[in-house]
Amino acid sequence: FVRDRLAPRIFGLAVVQRWITFTASQLWVSYRKGPLGGRGSKPRPGDRIADMPCRRSDGTDTRLYRELGGRWALMLPALAEGDS
């Protein structure tokens, strides 16, 4: 009875479908308050980086999101002179 009659009605509700989609998408996951999160200025570890102007190695101007092309990337800070 529950599986055949009740579950389809409950899972057919828009609010339940939105909740399931939100939970499964994991867009709410953040690492800001994790042990590596720190309290520095933006962007902080776990943040999604904003689109910004950048320069290709050949010197032409472009945008970050255009270069990433919808793929994910791990952004690391540049090393200071003499660091390894």
PDB file with one MODEL, atoms N, CA, C and O in Angstrom:
MODEL        1
ATOM      1  N   PHE A   1       0.822  -1.200   0.000  1.00  0.00           N
ATOM      2  CA  PHE A   1       0.000   0.000   0.000  1.00  0.00           C
ATOM      3  C   PHE A   1       0.861   1.257   0.000  1.00  0.00           C
ATOM      4  O   PHE A   1       0.646   2.163  -0.806  1.00  0.00           O
ATOM      5  N   VAL A   2       1.830   1.312   0.900  1.00  0.00           N
ATOM      6  CA  VAL A   2       2.670   2.508   1.005  1.00  0.00           C
ATOM      7  C   VAL A   2       3.461   2.709  -0.284  1.00  0.00           C
ATOM      8  O   VAL A   2       3.498   3.812  -0.829  1.00  0.00           O
ATOM      9  N   ARG A   3       4.096   1.639  -0.771  1.00  0.00           N
ATOM     10  CA  ARG A   3       4.916   1.744  -1.980  1.00  0.00           C
ATOM     11  C   ARG A   3       4.065   2.045  -3.212  1.00  0.00           C
ATOM     12  O   ARG A   3       4.466   2.846  -4.057  1.00  0.00           O
ATOM     13  N   ASP A   4       2.910   1.423  -3.324  1.00  0.00           N
ATOM     14  CA  ASP A   4       2.106   1.543  -4.541  1.00  0.00           C
ATOM     15  C   ASP A   4       1.189   2.758  -4.556  1.00  0.00           C
ATOM     16  O   ASP A   4       0.909   3.300  -5.626  1.00  0.00           O
ATOM     17  N   ARG A   5       0.722   3.192  -3.410  1.00  0.00           N
ATOM     18  CA  ARG A   5      -0.275   4.265  -3.373  1.00  0.00           C
ATOM     19  C   ARG A   5       0.251   5.563  -2.769  1.00  0.00           C
ATOM     20  O   ARG A   5       0.033   6.643  -3.319  1.00  0.00           O
ATOM     21  N   LEU A   6       0.938   5.456  -1.647  1.00  0.00           N
ATOM     22  CA  LEU A   6       1.347   6.652  -0.913  1.00  0.00           C
ATOM     23  C   LEU A   6       2.639   7.267  -1.454  1.00  0.00           C
ATOM     24  O   LEU A   6       2.708   8.480  -1.651  1.00  0.00           O
ATOM     25  N   ALA A   7       3.647   6.455  -1.694  1.00  0.00           N
ATOM     26  CA  ALA A   7       4.950   6.970  -2.150  1.00  0.00           C
ATOM     27  C   ALA A   7       4.848   7.761  -3.460  1.00  0.00           C
ATOM     28  O   ALA A   7       5.438   8.838  -3.544  1.00  0.00           O
ATOM     29  N   PRO A   8       4.130   7.283  -4.484  1.00  0.00           N
ATOM     30  CA  PRO A   8       4.043   8.080  -5.717  1.00  0.00           C
ATOM     31  C   PRO A   8       3.403   9.448  -5.506  1.00  0.00           C
ATOM     32  O   PRO A   8       3.787  10.419  -6.158  1.00  0.00           O
ATOM     33  N   ARG A   9       2.442   9.531  -4.610  1.00  0.00           N
ATOM     34  CA  ARG A   9       1.792  10.819  -4.340  1.00  0.00           C
ATOM     35  C   ARG A   9       2.739  11.769  -3.610  1.00  0.00           C
ATOM     36  O   ARG A   9       2.795  12.959  -3.920  1.00  0.00           O
ATOM     37  N   ILE A  10       3.476  11.241  -2.647  1.00  0.00           N
ATOM     38  CA  ILE A  10       4.411  12.079  -1.890  1.00  0.00           C
ATOM     39  C   ILE A  10       5.567  12.523  -2.784  1.00  0.00           C
ATOM     40  O   ILE A  10       5.902  13.707  -2.823  1.00  0.00           O
ATOM     41  N   PHE A  11       6.178  11.577  -3.501  1.00  0.00           N
ATOM     42  CA  PHE A  11       7.320  11.918  -4.352  1.00  0.00           C
ATOM     43  C   PHE A  11       6.913  12.708  -5.591  1.00  0.00           C
ATOM     44  O   PHE A  11       7.774  13.244  -6.289  1.00  0.00           O
ATOM     45  N   GLY A  12       5.629  12.789  -5.872  1.00  0.00           N
ATOM     46  CA  GLY A  12       5.138  13.593  -6.983  1.00  0.00           C
ATOM     47  C   GLY A  12       4.953  15.057  -6.633  1.00  0.00           C
ATOM     48  O   GLY A  12       4.757  15.884  -7.523  1.00  0.00           O
ATOM     49  N   LEU A  13       5.013  15.393  -5.345  1.00  0.00           N
ATOM     50  CA  LEU A  13       4.857  16.780  -4.918  1.00  0.00           C
ATOM     51  C   LEU A  13       6.079  17.596  -5.322  1.00  0.00           C
ATOM     52  O   LEU A  13       7.214  17.139  -5.188  1.00  0.00           O
ATOM     53  N   ALA A  14       5.836  18.813  -5.820  1.00  0.00           N
ATOM     54  CA  ALA A  14       6.928  19.678  -6.282  1.00  0.00           C
ATOM     55  C   ALA A  14       7.920  19.979  -5.164  1.00  0.00           C
ATOM     56  O   ALA A  14       9.129  19.986  -5.397  1.00  0.00           O
ATOM     57  N   VAL A  15       7.430  20.225  -3.965  1.00  0.00           N
ATOM     58  CA  VAL A  15       8.327  20.561  -2.855  1.00  0.00           C
ATOM     59  C   VAL A  15       9.241  19.387  -2.511  1.00  0.00           C
ATOM     60  O   VAL A  15      10.409  19.593  -2.182  1.00  0.00           O
ATOM     61  N   VAL A  16       8.732  18.180  -2.582  1.00  0.00           N
ATOM     62  CA  VAL A  16       9.547  16.994  -2.303  1.00  0.00           C
ATOM     63  C   VAL A  16      10.568  16.795  -3.419  1.00  0.00           C
ATOM     64  O   VAL A  16      11.716  16.450  -3.141  1.00  0.00           O
ATOM     65  N   GLN A  17      10.178  17.002  -4.663  1.00  0.00           N
ATOM     66  CA  GLN A  17      11.112  16.862  -5.780  1.00  0.00           C
ATOM     67  C   GLN A  17      12.229  17.899  -5.704  1.00  0.00           C
ATOM     68  O   GLN A  17      13.385  17.585  -5.987  1.00  0.00           O
ATOM     69  N   ARG A  18      11.888  19.150  -5.320  1.00  0.00           N
ATOM     70  CA  ARG A  18      12.919  20.189  -5.165  1.00  0.00           C
ATOM     71  C   ARG A  18      13.889  19.818  -4.058  1.00  0.00           C
ATOM     72  O   ARG A  18      15.098  19.993  -4.211  1.00  0.00           O
ATOM     73  N   TRP A  19      13.374  19.306  -2.942  1.00  0.00           N
ATOM     74  CA  TRP A  19      14.237  18.922  -1.818  1.00  0.00           C
ATOM     75  C   TRP A  19      15.179  17.784  -2.224  1.00  0.00           C
ATOM     76  O   TRP A  19      16.364  17.813  -1.892  1.00  0.00           O
ATOM     77  N   ILE A  20      14.661  16.793  -2.933  1.00  0.00           N
ATOM     78  CA  ILE A  20      15.492  15.670  -3.380  1.00  0.00           C
ATOM     79  C   ILE A  20      16.570  16.162  -4.347  1.00  0.00           C
ATOM     80  O   ILE A  20      17.728  15.755  -4.247  1.00  0.00           O
ATOM     81  N   THR A  21      16.194  17.034  -5.280  1.00  0.00           N
ATOM     82  CA  THR A  21      17.164  17.575  -6.235  1.00  0.00           C
ATOM     83  C   THR A  21      18.237  18.381  -5.523  1.00  0.00           C
ATOM     84  O   THR A  21      19.422  18.222  -5.818  1.00  0.00           O
ATOM     85  N   PHE A  22      17.848  19.242  -4.591  1.00  0.00           N
ATOM     86  CA  PHE A  22      18.805  20.062  -3.840  1.00  0.00           C
ATOM     87  C   PHE A  22      19.766  19.185  -3.049  1.00  0.00           C
ATOM     88  O   PHE A  22      20.973  19.426  -3.042  1.00  0.00           O
ATOM     89  N   THR A  23      19.233  18.177  -2.390  1.00  0.00           N
ATOM     90  CA  THR A  23      20.069  17.290  -1.582  1.00  0.00           C
ATOM     91  C   THR A  23      21.019  16.477  -2.457  1.00  0.00           C
ATOM     92  O   THR A  23      22.192  16.328  -2.113  1.00  0.00           O
ATOM     93  N   ALA A  24      20.545  15.956  -3.560  1.00  0.00           N
ATOM     94  CA  ALA A  24      21.381  15.127  -4.429  1.00  0.00           C
ATOM     95  C   ALA A  24      22.433  15.943  -5.176  1.00  0.00           C
ATOM     96  O   ALA A  24      23.500  15.419  -5.493  1.00  0.00           O
ATOM     97  N   SER A  25      22.153  17.222  -5.464  1.00  0.00           N
ATOM     98  CA  SER A  25      23.093  18.041  -6.236  1.00  0.00           C
ATOM     99  C   SER A  25      24.328  18.428  -5.437  1.00  0.00           C
ATOM    100  O   SER A  25      25.376  18.701  -6.022  1.00  0.00           O
ATOM    101  N   GLN A  26      24.230  18.458  -4.139  1.00  0.00           N
ATOM    102  CA  GLN A  26      25.319  18.810  -3.223  1.00  0.00           C
ATOM    103  C   GLN A  26      25.844  20.223  -3.443  1.00  0.00           C
ATOM    104  O   GLN A  26      26.997  20.500  -3.112  1.00  0.00           O
ATOM    105  N   LEU A  27      25.032  21.124  -3.993  1.00  0.00           N
ATOM    106  CA  LEU A  27      25.458  22.512  -4.153  1.00  0.00           C
ATOM    107  C   LEU A  27      25.577  23.219  -2.811  1.00  0.00           C
ATOM    108  O   LEU A  27      26.176  24.292  -2.732  1.00  0.00           O
ATOM    109  N   TRP A  28      25.033  22.653  -1.785  1.00  0.00           N
ATOM    110  CA  TRP A  28      25.096  23.229  -0.445  1.00  0.00           C
ATOM    111  C   TRP A  28      26.391  22.867   0.262  1.00  0.00           C
ATOM    112  O   TRP A  28      26.684  23.419   1.323  1.00  0.00           O
ATOM    113  N   VAL A  29      27.172  21.955  -0.298  1.00  0.00           N
ATOM    114  CA  VAL A  29      28.414  21.515   0.339  1.00  0.00           C
ATOM    115  C   VAL A  29      29.435  22.643   0.282  1.00  0.00           C
ATOM    116  O   VAL A  29      29.650  23.244  -0.771  1.00  0.00           O
ATOM    117  N   SER A  30      30.055  22.924   1.405  1.00  0.00           N
ATOM    118  CA  SER A  30      31.086  23.953   1.478  1.00  0.00           C
ATOM    119  C   SER A  30      32.165  23.500   2.442  1.00  0.00           C
ATOM    120  O   SER A  30      31.890  22.798   3.415  1.00  0.00           O
ATOM    121  N   TYR A  31      33.380  23.903   2.168  1.00  0.00           N
ATOM    122  CA  TYR A  31      34.501  23.568   3.034  1.00  0.00           C
ATOM    123  C   TYR A  31      35.025  24.804   3.756  1.00  0.00           C
ATOM    124  O   TYR A  31      36.116  24.765   4.325  1.00  0.00           O
ATOM    125  N   ARG A  32      34.268  25.899   3.741  1.00  0.00           N
ATOM    126  CA  ARG A  32      34.711  27.154   4.348  1.00  0.00           C
ATOM    127  C   ARG A  32      35.057  27.000   5.820  1.00  0.00           C
ATOM    128  O   ARG A  32      36.033  27.588   6.287  1.00  0.00           O
ATOM    129  N   LYS A  33      34.296  26.240   6.541  1.00  0.00           N
ATOM    130  CA  LYS A  33      34.514  26.120   7.983  1.00  0.00           C
ATOM    131  C   LYS A  33      35.366  24.911   8.343  1.00  0.00           C
ATOM    132  O   LYS A  33      35.472  24.551   9.515  1.00  0.00           O
ATOM    133  N   GLY A  34      35.970  24.286   7.346  1.00  0.00           N
ATOM    134  CA  GLY A  34      36.832  23.138   7.578  1.00  0.00           C
ATOM    135  C   GLY A  34      38.174  23.563   8.156  1.00  0.00           C
ATOM    136  O   GLY A  34      38.434  24.759   8.286  1.00  0.00           O
ATOM    137  N   PRO A  35      39.024  22.615   8.504  1.00  0.00           N
ATOM    138  CA  PRO A  35      40.301  22.928   9.140  1.00  0.00           C
ATOM    139  C   PRO A  35      41.250  23.720   8.243  1.00  0.00           C
ATOM    140  O   PRO A  35      42.150  24.389   8.751  1.00  0.00           O
ATOM    141  N   LEU A  36      41.075  23.661   6.933  1.00  0.00           N
ATOM    142  CA  LEU A  36      41.934  24.416   6.025  1.00  0.00           C
ATOM    143  C   LEU A  36      41.289  25.721   5.579  1.00  0.00           C
ATOM    144  O   LEU A  36      41.861  26.450   4.769  1.00  0.00           O
ATOM    145  N   GLY A  37      40.104  26.023   6.100  1.00  0.00           N
ATOM    146  CA  GLY A  37      39.342  27.181   5.664  1.00  0.00           C
ATOM    147  C   GLY A  37      39.946  28.513   6.021  1.00  0.00           C
ATOM    148  O   GLY A  37      39.796  29.474   5.267  1.00  0.00           O
ATOM    149  N   GLY A  38      40.620  28.602   7.139  1.00  0.00           N
ATOM    150  CA  GLY A  38      41.235  29.865   7.527  1.00  0.00           C
ATOM    151  C   GLY A  38      40.234  30.994   7.629  1.00  0.00           C
ATOM    152  O   GLY A  38      39.039  30.795   7.412  1.00  0.00           O
ATOM    153  N   ARG A  39      40.705  32.150   7.951  1.00  0.00           N
ATOM    154  CA  ARG A  39      39.834  33.315   8.065  1.00  0.00           C
ATOM    155  C   ARG A  39      40.368  34.467   7.222  1.00  0.00           C
ATOM    156  O   ARG A  39      40.199  35.634   7.575  1.00  0.00           O
ATOM    157  N   GLY A  40      41.013  34.135   6.105  1.00  0.00           N
ATOM    158  CA  GLY A  40      41.615  35.150   5.258  1.00  0.00           C
ATOM    159  C   GLY A  40      40.592  35.853   4.383  1.00  0.00           C
ATOM    160  O   GLY A  40      39.384  35.671   4.534  1.00  0.00           O
ATOM    161  N   SER A  41      41.106  36.657   3.468  1.00  0.00           N
ATOM    162  CA  SER A  41      40.236  37.380   2.551  1.00  0.00           C
ATOM    163  C   SER A  41      39.731  36.432   1.462  1.00  0.00           C
ATOM    164  O   SER A  41      40.213  35.307   1.331  1.00  0.00           O
ATOM    165  N   LYS A  42      38.772  36.894   0.697  1.00  0.00           N
ATOM    166  CA  LYS A  42      38.190  36.062  -0.357  1.00  0.00           C
ATOM    167  C   LYS A  42      39.150  35.935  -1.509  1.00  0.00           C
ATOM    168  O   LYS A  42      39.992  36.821  -1.659  1.00  0.00           O
ATOM    169  N   PRO A  43      39.100  34.918  -2.333  1.00  0.00           N
ATOM    170  CA  PRO A  43      38.345  33.693  -2.102  1.00  0.00           C
ATOM    171  C   PRO A  43      39.024  32.824  -1.059  1.00  0.00           C
ATOM    172  O   PRO A  43      40.251  32.756  -0.982  1.00  0.00           O
ATOM    173  N   ARG A  44      38.208  32.168  -0.268  1.00  0.00           N
ATOM    174  CA  ARG A  44      38.718  31.269   0.764  1.00  0.00           C
ATOM    175  C   ARG A  44      38.614  29.835   0.270  1.00  0.00           C
ATOM    176  O   ARG A  44      37.859  29.552  -0.661  1.00  0.00           O
ATOM    177  N   PRO A  45      39.365  28.929   0.885  1.00  0.00           N
ATOM    178  CA  PRO A  45      39.261  27.523   0.481  1.00  0.00           C
ATOM    179  C   PRO A  45      37.812  27.042   0.545  1.00  0.00           C
ATOM    180  O   PRO A  45      37.107  27.296   1.522  1.00  0.00           O
ATOM    181  N   GLY A  46      37.385  26.360  -0.483  1.00  0.00           N
ATOM    182  CA  GLY A  46      36.020  25.859  -0.566  1.00  0.00           C
ATOM    183  C   GLY A  46      35.086  26.781  -1.312  1.00  0.00           C
ATOM    184  O   GLY A  46      33.972  26.377  -1.646  1.00  0.00           O
ATOM    185  N   ASP A  47      35.503  28.026  -1.591  1.00  0.00           N
ATOM    186  CA  ASP A  47      34.662  28.964  -2.334  1.00  0.00           C
ATOM    187  C   ASP A  47      34.701  28.649  -3.816  1.00  0.00           C
ATOM    188  O   ASP A  47      35.660  28.070  -4.326  1.00  0.00           O
ATOM    189  N   ARG A  48      33.642  29.042  -4.490  1.00  0.00           N
ATOM    190  CA  ARG A  48      33.636  28.979  -5.948  1.00  0.00           C
ATOM    191  C   ARG A  48      34.220  30.302  -6.430  1.00  0.00           C
ATOM    192  O   ARG A  48      33.797  31.371  -5.990  1.00  0.00           O
ATOM    193  N   ILE A  49      35.173  30.228  -7.315  1.00  0.00           N
ATOM    194  CA  ILE A  49      35.860  31.437  -7.761  1.00  0.00           C
ATOM    195  C   ILE A  49      35.020  32.169  -8.803  1.00  0.00           C
ATOM    196  O   ILE A  49      34.356  31.543  -9.629  1.00  0.00           O
ATOM    197  N   ALA A  50      35.054  33.487  -8.755  1.00  0.00           N
ATOM    198  CA  ALA A  50      34.293  34.311  -9.687  1.00  0.00           C
ATOM    199  C   ALA A  50      35.007  34.388 -11.033  1.00  0.00           C
ATOM    200  O   ALA A  50      36.220  34.198 -11.119  1.00  0.00           O
ATOM    201  N   ASP A  51      34.239  34.668 -12.074  1.00  0.00           N
ATOM    202  CA  ASP A  51      34.834  34.880 -13.387  1.00  0.00           C
ATOM    203  C   ASP A  51      35.665  36.155 -13.332  1.00  0.00           C
ATOM    204  O   ASP A  51      35.256  37.134 -12.707  1.00  0.00           O
ATOM    205  N   MET A  52      36.804  36.155 -13.966  1.00  0.00           N
ATOM    206  CA  MET A  52      37.681  37.323 -13.939  1.00  0.00           C
ATOM    207  C   MET A  52      38.534  37.360 -15.192  1.00  0.00           C
ATOM    208  O   MET A  52      38.756  36.337 -15.840  1.00  0.00           O
ATOM    209  N   PRO A  53      39.014  38.565 -15.529  1.00  0.00           N
ATOM    210  CA  PRO A  53      39.906  38.649 -16.684  1.00  0.00           C
ATOM    211  C   PRO A  53      41.234  37.971 -16.378  1.00  0.00           C
ATOM    212  O   PRO A  53      41.709  38.011 -15.244  1.00  0.00           O
ATOM    213  N   CYS A  54      41.828  37.352 -17.384  1.00  0.00           N
ATOM    214  CA  CYS A  54      43.144  36.740 -17.223  1.00  0.00           C
ATOM    215  C   CYS A  54      43.862  36.782 -18.569  1.00  0.00           C
ATOM    216  O   CYS A  54      43.291  37.207 -19.573  1.00  0.00           O
ATOM    217  N   ARG A  55      45.097  36.346 -18.579  1.00  0.00           N
ATOM    218  CA  ARG A  55      45.916  36.417 -19.784  1.00  0.00           C
ATOM    219  C   ARG A  55      46.483  35.046 -20.098  1.00  0.00           C
ATOM    220  O   ARG A  55      47.007  34.362 -19.219  1.00  0.00           O
ATOM    221  N   ARG A  56      46.374  34.651 -21.352  1.00  0.00           N
ATOM    222  CA  ARG A  56      46.949  33.382 -21.806  1.00  0.00           C
ATOM    223  C   ARG A  56      48.465  33.499 -21.869  1.00  0.00           C
ATOM    224  O   ARG A  56      49.013  34.600 -21.814  1.00  0.00           O
ATOM    225  N   SER A  57      49.129  32.376 -21.984  1.00  0.00           N
ATOM    226  CA  SER A  57      50.590  32.376 -22.046  1.00  0.00           C
ATOM    227  C   SER A  57      51.112  33.077 -23.300  1.00  0.00           C
ATOM    228  O   SER A  57      52.259  33.524 -23.324  1.00  0.00           O
ATOM    229  N   ASP A  58      50.273  33.177 -24.351  1.00  0.00           N
ATOM    230  CA  ASP A  58      50.706  33.890 -25.562  1.00  0.00           C
ATOM    231  C   ASP A  58      50.459  35.394 -25.480  1.00  0.00           C
ATOM    232  O   ASP A  58      50.755  36.127 -26.423  1.00  0.00           O
ATOM    233  N   GLY A  59      49.908  35.859 -24.335  1.00  0.00           N
ATOM    234  CA  GLY A  59      49.710  37.289 -24.108  1.00  0.00           C
ATOM    235  C   GLY A  59      48.335  37.808 -24.452  1.00  0.00           C
ATOM    236  O   GLY A  59      48.060  38.981 -24.197  1.00  0.00           O
ATOM    237  N   THR A  60      47.442  36.992 -25.025  1.00  0.00           N
ATOM    238  CA  THR A  60      46.098  37.458 -25.365  1.00  0.00           C
ATOM    239  C   THR A  60      45.208  37.443 -24.135  1.00  0.00           C
ATOM    240  O   THR A  60      45.327  36.579 -23.267  1.00  0.00           O
ATOM    241  N   ASP A  61      44.303  38.434 -24.081  1.00  0.00           N
ATOM    242  CA  ASP A  61      43.373  38.540 -22.959  1.00  0.00           C
ATOM    243  C   ASP A  61      42.222  37.560 -23.136  1.00  0.00           C
ATOM    244  O   ASP A  61      41.811  37.262 -24.258  1.00  0.00           O
ATOM    245  N   THR A  62      41.714  37.066 -22.021  1.00  0.00           N
ATOM    246  CA  THR A  62      40.593  36.128 -22.032  1.00  0.00           C
ATOM    247  C   THR A  62      39.877  36.226 -20.689  1.00  0.00           C
ATOM    248  O   THR A  62      40.209  37.081 -19.869  1.00  0.00           O
ATOM    249  N   ARG A  63      38.903  35.359 -20.463  1.00  0.00           N
ATOM    250  CA  ARG A  63      38.180  35.287 -19.191  1.00  0.00           C
ATOM    251  C   ARG A  63      38.391  33.900 -18.604  1.00  0.00           C
ATOM    252  O   ARG A  63      38.538  32.921 -19.337  1.00  0.00           O
ATOM    253  N   LEU A  64      38.406  33.822 -17.281  1.00  0.00           N
ATOM    254  CA  LEU A  64      38.673  32.563 -16.595  1.00  0.00           C
ATOM    255  C   LEU A  64      37.664  31.483 -16.973  1.00  0.00           C
ATOM    256  O   LEU A  64      38.055  30.365 -17.306  1.00  0.00           O
ATOM    257  N   TYR A  65      36.357  31.807 -16.924  1.00  0.00           N
ATOM    258  CA  TYR A  65      35.343  30.805 -17.233  1.00  0.00           C
ATOM    259  C   TYR A  65      35.458  30.322 -18.678  1.00  0.00           C
ATOM    260  O   TYR A  65      35.193  29.152 -18.954  1.00  0.00           O
ATOM    261  N   ARG A  66      35.846  31.196 -19.598  1.00  0.00           N
ATOM    262  CA  ARG A  66      36.010  30.788 -20.992  1.00  0.00           C
ATOM    263  C   ARG A  66      37.131  29.755 -21.106  1.00  0.00           C
ATOM    264  O   ARG A  66      37.014  28.782 -21.851  1.00  0.00           O
ATOM    265  N   GLU A  67      38.201  29.971 -20.371  1.00  0.00           N
ATOM    266  CA  GLU A  67      39.330  29.042 -20.429  1.00  0.00           C
ATOM    267  C   GLU A  67      39.009  27.710 -19.751  1.00  0.00           C
ATOM    268  O   GLU A  67      39.449  26.655 -20.209  1.00  0.00           O
ATOM    269  N   LEU A  68      38.246  27.760 -18.666  1.00  0.00           N
ATOM    270  CA  LEU A  68      37.882  26.516 -17.981  1.00  0.00           C
ATOM    271  C   LEU A  68      36.886  25.707 -18.803  1.00  0.00           C
ATOM    272  O   LEU A  68      36.878  24.478 -18.726  1.00  0.00           O
ATOM    273  N   GLY A  69      36.051  26.375 -19.584  1.00  0.00           N
ATOM    274  CA  GLY A  69      35.128  25.686 -20.484  1.00  0.00           C
ATOM    275  C   GLY A  69      34.164  24.746 -19.791  1.00  0.00           C
ATOM    276  O   GLY A  69      33.829  23.704 -20.353  1.00  0.00           O
ATOM    277  N   GLY A  70      33.706  25.070 -18.595  1.00  0.00           N
ATOM    278  CA  GLY A  70      32.755  24.229 -17.889  1.00  0.00           C
ATOM    279  C   GLY A  70      33.375  23.080 -17.130  1.00  0.00           C
ATOM    280  O   GLY A  70      32.662  22.306 -16.493  1.00  0.00           O
ATOM    281  N   ARG A  71      34.685  22.952 -17.183  1.00  0.00           N
ATOM    282  CA  ARG A  71      35.358  21.893 -16.429  1.00  0.00           C
ATOM    283  C   ARG A  71      35.722  22.430 -15.050  1.00  0.00           C
ATOM    284  O   ARG A  71      35.720  23.641 -14.830  1.00  0.00           O
ATOM    285  N   TRP A  72      36.026  21.547 -14.145  1.00  0.00           N
ATOM    286  CA  TRP A  72      36.463  21.977 -12.819  1.00  0.00           C
ATOM    287  C   TRP A  72      37.969  22.144 -12.829  1.00  0.00           C
ATOM    288  O   TRP A  72      38.668  21.574 -13.668  1.00  0.00           O
ATOM    289  N   ALA A  73      38.460  22.933 -11.885  1.00  0.00           N
ATOM    290  CA  ALA A  73      39.908  23.146 -11.769  1.00  0.00           C
ATOM    291  C   ALA A  73      40.242  23.390 -10.306  1.00  0.00           C
ATOM    292  O   ALA A  73      39.431  23.940  -9.561  1.00  0.00           O
ATOM    293  N   LEU A  74      41.409  22.991  -9.905  1.00  0.00           N
ATOM    294  CA  LEU A  74      41.900  23.247  -8.559  1.00  0.00           C
ATOM    295  C   LEU A  74      42.796  24.465  -8.632  1.00  0.00           C
ATOM    296  O   LEU A  74      43.827  24.446  -9.304  1.00  0.00           O
ATOM    297  N   MET A  75      42.401  25.536  -7.933  1.00  0.00           N
ATOM    298  CA  MET A  75      43.164  26.780  -7.948  1.00  0.00           C
ATOM    299  C   MET A  75      44.100  26.815  -6.753  1.00  0.00           C
ATOM    300  O   MET A  75      43.671  26.619  -5.616  1.00  0.00           O
ATOM    301  N   LEU A  76      45.361  27.060  -7.005  1.00  0.00           N
ATOM    302  CA  LEU A  76      46.367  27.169  -5.956  1.00  0.00           C
ATOM    303  C   LEU A  76      47.011  28.537  -6.034  1.00  0.00           C
ATOM    304  O   LEU A  76      47.151  29.090  -7.125  1.00  0.00           O
ATOM    305  N   PRO A  77      47.409  29.100  -4.890  1.00  0.00           N
ATOM    306  CA  PRO A  77      48.081  30.404  -4.930  1.00  0.00           C
ATOM    307  C   PRO A  77      49.449  30.270  -5.582  1.00  0.00           C
ATOM    308  O   PRO A  77      50.078  29.213  -5.526  1.00  0.00           O
ATOM    309  N   ALA A  78      49.894  31.347  -6.195  1.00  0.00           N
ATOM    310  CA  ALA A  78      51.219  31.351  -6.815  1.00  0.00           C
ATOM    311  C   ALA A  78      52.279  31.300  -5.724  1.00  0.00           C
ATOM    312  O   ALA A  78      52.115  31.899  -4.661  1.00  0.00           O
ATOM    313  N   LEU A  79      53.353  30.593  -5.985  1.00  0.00           N
ATOM    314  CA  LEU A  79      54.456  30.525  -5.028  1.00  0.00           C
ATOM    315  C   LEU A  79      55.273  31.802  -5.095  1.00  0.00           C
ATOM    316  O   LEU A  79      55.491  32.359  -6.171  1.00  0.00           O
ATOM    317  N   ALA A  80      55.723  32.257  -3.939  1.00  0.00           N
ATOM    318  CA  ALA A  80      56.592  33.428  -3.886  1.00  0.00           C
ATOM    319  C   ALA A  80      57.980  33.045  -4.378  1.00  0.00           C
ATOM    320  O   ALA A  80      58.344  31.869  -4.383  1.00  0.00           O
ATOM    321  N   GLU A  81      58.739  34.030  -4.784  1.00  0.00           N
ATOM    322  CA  GLU A  81      60.110  33.808  -5.254  1.00  0.00           C
ATOM    323  C   GLU A  81      60.904  33.065  -4.192  1.00  0.00           C
ATOM    324  O   GLU A  81      60.939  33.502  -3.041  1.00  0.00           O
ATOM    325  N   GLY A  82      61.535  31.967  -4.541  1.00  0.00           N
ATOM    326  CA  GLY A  82      62.351  31.199  -3.606  1.00  0.00           C
ATOM    327  C   GLY A  82      61.612  30.081  -2.895  1.00  0.00           C
ATOM    328  O   GLY A  82      62.243  29.231  -2.267  1.00  0.00           O
ATOM    329  N   ASP A  83      60.256  30.062  -2.980  1.00  0.00           N
ATOM    330  CA  ASP A  83      59.489  28.964  -2.371  1.00  0.00           C
ATOM    331  C   ASP A  83      59.525  27.750  -3.287  1.00  0.00           C
ATOM    332  O   ASP A  83      59.687  27.873  -4.501  1.00  0.00           O
ATOM    333  N   SER A  84      59.371  26.580  -2.685  1.00  0.00           N
ATOM    334  CA  SER A  84      59.305  25.381  -3.521  1.00  0.00           C
ATOM    335  C   SER A  84      58.309  24.403  -2.954  1.00  0.00           C
ATOM    336  O   SER A  84      58.110  23.327  -3.519  1.00  0.00           O
TER     337      SER A  84
ENDMDL
END
